[in-house]
Amino acid sequence: MPVWQHIYEELSDSDFVIISAAQDTGGEAVAGPIFDAAGATYIQIVDVNHTISNVFNFINVPAAAWIDETGKIVRIDEGTYAKTHPFGGNDVYAPALIDWVKNGAESDYVQSANTVTKNIREQSFDEQKAHAAFRLGNFFRESGDVDRAEFYWEQARILNPDSVNYFRQNLTLSAEGSAGESFMKFVTEYVGQGKDYYRPLDLKEK
């Protein structure tokens, strides 16, 4: 996140806006300090129900959509680490974004409507039901009914087993946290099944 703040300041372009959504059922109490520590001055929101990931069908974060001034999506659903990272980071995403901000529709990194459409994951009926179950779980957790919360969260994971978001969110409430042994085991098994932890980038350095 501090890297994106640096890029945002470097661009200093009034036509460019970053909207960063923290997905955490803990709300601002959990996500707020992270934004504060980064000194973020771009738009920050906390998405307790993972609504944005549901709309765009992001199964993992960080992920993003590039939306131009006409409201058209020109890239979508890629791992958006701004620097190298052991879980799929890279050195090409941030320069590509900067190129797009500077060159707009003329940027080599703008994708065609057909490519964007192909890269939008179709959402099955079970995946739609999974999001409903996840929101029910959040409702019951907020109401203090932990047993029902756990039941519906587990239903969400069963209905959408490819969602890294659901698995990681559940771990944030455990003593181990979201980056411990359970998470590493999950990632190893996930990749071992031939699933893309992040969709491979079709970006190359100029």
N, C-alpha and C positions, 0 to 999 in steps of 0.2 A: 504493500500500500504506500509506503514512503516513496517508492520508485515512481508510482503513478502520480503522486503529488509533484514530484520533481518534473516529470514530463508535462504535466498540466501547466506548471509555472513557466517552463521553457517555451511552450507553444504560445502562451499568452494571446490566444486568438478568441475574440469575442463570439465568433461563430461556432466554437467548439465547446461542448459541454460533456463532462463525465457525470453519469448518474450511477453511483455505487450502491448496490443493495446487499446488505449483510443478511444472510439467511440464518436466523437463530430464534428459536422459540423463547429464549431467555429475554428477548426484546432489547431495549436500549440499555438496560442495566448491564447486560453482557457485552453487547456490540459497541455501545457508546465509547467506552474507554479505549477500544482498539482504534476507532476513528480519531479520538483525541490524541492518542500517542503518535499517530501518523501526521498530525497537524493538517489533516485534509481540509481544503477550502472548496472542493467541488461538492456537488449535491450528494448527500448521504441519506439513505433511508434504511430502516430495519424491517425486514419482511419475515414476520414471525410464522406465517403459514406457507412459506415457499411459493407464494402465488406467482412470482415472476418466472421462476424455473418451470412452473406448471404451464404457464402461458406459452413460453418458448420451448417447452419440453427439454430443458437442460437436465441431464442426469447427474452432472457433476459441476462443481465450482472450483476456481473462478471460471466463468464463461461469459461471453458477451455477444451482443448484436451491435453492428455498426448501422446507424440509422441516419440517412442524409437529410438535408434541409427540406425535402419534399415529403418526408415521412417514410421513405422507401428503405427497406433493409438491404444493405449491400454486402454484408458478411454476417455470418451467424455461427454460434455454437462451436467455439474453439477454446482451448486452454489459454487463458490470458495472463499467464505469468509474464512479467516484464523483464525477467532475467532468468538465467539458468536455475533450475530447481530440480531436485531428484525425482519429483513426481510429474515430470513432463514439462518443465520450464524450458525456455529457449531464448535466444538472443535476436530473433527475427520479428517477433510479433510487434514489439514497441516501435521499431523503425518503420514497419509497414503502416501502422496507425498514423504515425507522424507524417508519412508520405501522403496518406489519404487526406489528412487535415489540410495539408498545404496544397494539394493538387485536385482535391474533389473528385468529380467524375472522371477526370483524366488520369487518375492514379492507376497504376498497373495492378493494384491490389483490390480494386473494386470488382466484385463478382457479378456475372450476368444473372438476370432474374431466374433463368433455368437452373443455374448452379446453386443459388440461394434456396430455391424451392426444393432442390434435391437434398440439400443439407439440413433442412428442417425435419426433425424426426417426427414421423407420424405417431400419433398417440392412440394406443389401443383402448378398448372399453375398460379392460382391467386396469390400465394405467390411470384412466380417469377415475375409476372407483378407488384406486390407491390414494389419489390426492384427497378425495372426500374422506376416506378413512383417516388419513393423516391429520386433516383439519379437525375431525371429531376427537382424535387423540389429544390434540392441543387444547380443545375446549374442555375435555374432562380433566386434563392435567391442571389447567388454570382454575378449574372448579374444585380441585383437591381430591378428585376421584382417580387415584393413581392406578388402580387395577384396570379400570375401563380405559384409561389412557394407554397403558401398556398393551392391552388387547387390540385396540384400533391401530396403534403404531405397528404392531406385529402384522396386522392384516395388510397395512400399507406395504410393508416389506415383502410379504408373500405375493401380493398382487403385482408389484413392480420390483422384482428382485435385482434389476439392473441399476436401480437408483442408488448411486453412491451417496447422494444427499440424505436420503432417509437413514442409511446406516450410520453415516457420520454424525447426524443430528442426535441419534439415540446415544452414541458414545459420549457426546458432550455432557450428558447428564450422569455419566458413570464416574466412579472414582478414578478410573484409568485415564479418562479424557479421550479426545478425538485423534490423537497422534501416537498412541501407544502400541503395545504388542498386538492387540485385537485388530486394530486398524491395519497394521502392516501385514498381518495374516490375511485379512480380507483382500487387500490390494494384490497380494501375491496370487491368491486363488482366482481373483477376478481376471487378471491378465492371463493367468494360466489357462483359463477357459476360452481364450481368444477374443475377449471383449476389449474394446478400446476404453482405457481409463480416461483418455482424452482423444478426440478425433484427431488423426494425423494432420498436421498443418501442410498446406500446399504453398507455403511461403519460402522464398529464397532471398538471401541477401543480395542487394544490387552491387 
